[in-house]
Amino acid sequence: MNSKQTNLLNFYKKNNNDIATSSVSESVDDIIASPPKKKKGTFVRNYNDDYIKYGFICFSSGSNDIPKPQCVLCSVILSNEAMKPAKLIRHLESKHKEFNNKPTDFFIRKGKELTAQKKVMSTISKVNYSLVKASYLVAFRIAKCKKPYEIGETLIKPCLLDVNSELLGPSAAKKNE
């Protein structure tokens, strides 16, 4: 090798090492000092009240959740990126051709029906967790016995005591013993 190539190789190695060591210390300082960069393409679209004329209401599961359009006819929830009038119209025309020329009042009424249906379903589907736990306690006692289900007759009283203690508290179970 001639001297120029050696110098270039040394220069290249020297600069790479300097860059690597300096970039580590600088990158730690940069992370601490600079705020996190926003990702490109994270634009959140807001719901517009005019979207009801296309058959969509605003769906958000939480207070800080991103709003999404929900179809009042088929209850499909689209992504936030689909909250453009052209995409909402396309859904209405391709999935619900027969409702394409309906007035806005029709979609408002369907939207109210959908929200009322959600409220009814949420009140009906609430699970009483203490009842479920009591049921599991009964099943656990029967499984611990390792006998056929007919043996449950001898297990009725302890199972009911478990149910009483779970539903009414430990003081009720002590009264029944």
C-alpha positions in Angstrom: 0.0 0.0 0.0 1.1 3.5 -0.6 1.1 6.2 2.0 -2.0 7.9 0.6 -4.1 4.8 1.0 -2.8 4.2 4.5 -3.6 7.8 5.5 -7.1 7.5 4.1 -7.7 4.2 5.9 -6.4 5.7 9.2 -8.5 8.8 8.6 -11.6 6.8 7.9 -11.0 4.6 11.0 -10.2 7.6 13.2 -13.3 9.5 12.1 -15.6 6.5 12.5 -14.4 5.9 16.1 -14.7 9.6 16.9 -18.2 9.7 15.4 -19.3 6.6 17.3 -18.0 7.7 20.7 -19.1 11.3 20.3 -22.5 10.3 18.9 -23.3 8.2 21.9 -22.6 10.9 24.4 -24.4 13.5 22.2 -27.3 11.3 21.6 -27.9 10.8 25.4 -27.8 14.6 25.8 -30.1 15.1 22.8 -32.6 12.6 24.2 -32.7 14.3 27.5 -32.8 17.9 26.1 -35.1 17.5 23.1 -38.8 16.6 23.3 -39.9 13.5 21.5 -40.5 14.0 17.8 -44.0 13.5 16.5 -44.4 10.7 14.1 -45.3 11.7 10.6 -48.8 10.9 9.5 -50.5 10.8 12.9 -53.1 13.4 11.9 -56.4 12.9 13.9 -59.5 13.8 12.0 -62.4 15.3 14.0 -66.0 14.3 13.5 -68.2 16.8 11.7 -71.9 16.9 12.4 -72.6 16.9 8.6 -71.4 13.3 8.4 -74.9 12.2 9.7 -76.2 12.8 6.2 -73.9 10.0 5.0 -75.2 7.7 7.8 -72.4 8.0 10.3 -72.2 9.1 13.9 -69.2 9.6 16.1 -67.9 6.6 18.1 -65.4 7.0 20.9 -65.0 4.4 23.6 -63.2 6.8 26.0 -62.7 10.4 26.8 -59.2 10.5 25.3 -60.0 8.1 22.5 -59.7 9.0 18.9 -63.1 9.6 17.3 -64.1 7.1 14.7 -67.1 7.1 12.3 -69.8 4.4 13.0 -72.4 3.5 10.5 -75.9 3.8 11.9 -77.2 1.1 9.5 -74.7 -1.7 9.9 -72.9 -0.5 13.1 -69.5 -0.9 11.5 -66.8 1.3 13.0 -64.4 2.6 10.5 -60.9 3.9 11.2 -60.2 7.6 11.8 -58.5 7.9 8.4 -61.8 6.9 6.8 -63.5 10.0 8.3 -63.4 11.8 4.9 -66.7 12.6 3.1 -65.7 10.7 0.0 -65.0 7.5 2.0 -68.2 7.8 4.0 -70.2 8.3 0.8 -68.4 5.3 -0.8 -69.5 3.1 2.2 -73.1 4.3 1.9 -73.2 3.7 -1.8 -71.5 0.3 -1.8 -73.0 -1.3 1.3 -76.4 0.4 1.6 -77.6 1.3 -1.9 -81.3 1.3 -0.9 -80.7 4.0 1.7 -78.6 6.3 -0.6 -81.4 8.9 -1.1 -82.9 8.9 2.4 -83.2 12.3 4.1 -81.0 13.4 7.0 -83.9 12.9 9.5 -83.9 9.1 8.7 -80.2 8.8 9.7 -80.7 10.9 12.8 -83.5 8.6 13.9 -81.3 5.5 13.2 -78.4 7.1 15.1 -80.7 7.6 18.2 -81.8 4.0 17.9 -78.2 2.8 17.8 -77.2 4.8 20.9 -80.3 3.7 22.8 -79.5 0.1 21.8 -75.9 0.5 23.2 -77.3 1.8 26.5 -79.7 -1.1 26.8 -76.9 -3.7 26.0 -74.5 -2.2 28.5 -77.1 -2.3 31.3 -78.1 -5.9 30.5 -74.7 -7.3 30.0 -73.2 -6.1 33.3 -71.9 -9.1 35.1 -72.2 -9.5 38.9 -68.7 -10.8 39.5 -69.5 -12.1 43.0 -72.2 -14.4 41.5 -69.7 -15.7 39.0 -67.1 -16.2 41.7 -69.6 -18.1 43.8 -70.4 -20.3 40.9 -66.7 -21.1 40.4 -66.4 -21.9 44.1 -69.2 -24.5 43.8 -67.6 -26.0 40.7 -64.2 -26.1 42.5 -65.5 -28.1 45.4 -67.1 -30.6 43.1 -63.9 -30.9 41.1 -61.8 -31.3 44.3 -64.0 -34.3 45.2 -63.0 -36.2 42.0 -66.4 -38.0 42.0 -69.4 -38.0 39.7 -71.8 -35.0 39.9 -74.3 -37.0 42.1 -71.9 -36.4 45.0 -73.1 -32.8 44.9 -75.8 -33.7 47.5 -73.2 -34.1 50.2 -71.5 -30.9 49.1 -74.6 -28.7 49.0 -74.2 -27.2 52.5 -70.5 -26.2 52.1 -71.2 -24.8 48.7 -74.1 -22.7 50.0 -71.9 -21.5 52.8 -69.3 -20.4 50.2 -72.1 -18.6 48.2 -73.4 -16.9 51.3 -69.9 -15.7 52.3 -69.3 -14.4 48.9 -72.6 -12.6 48.4 -73.5 -11.5 51.9 -70.1 -11.4 53.6 -68.3 -13.6 56.1 -70.7 -12.7 58.9 -73.6 -14.3 57.1 -71.7 -17.5 56.6 -70.8 -17.7 60.3 -74.5 -17.4 61.2 -75.4 -20.3 59.0 -72.8 -22.8 60.3 
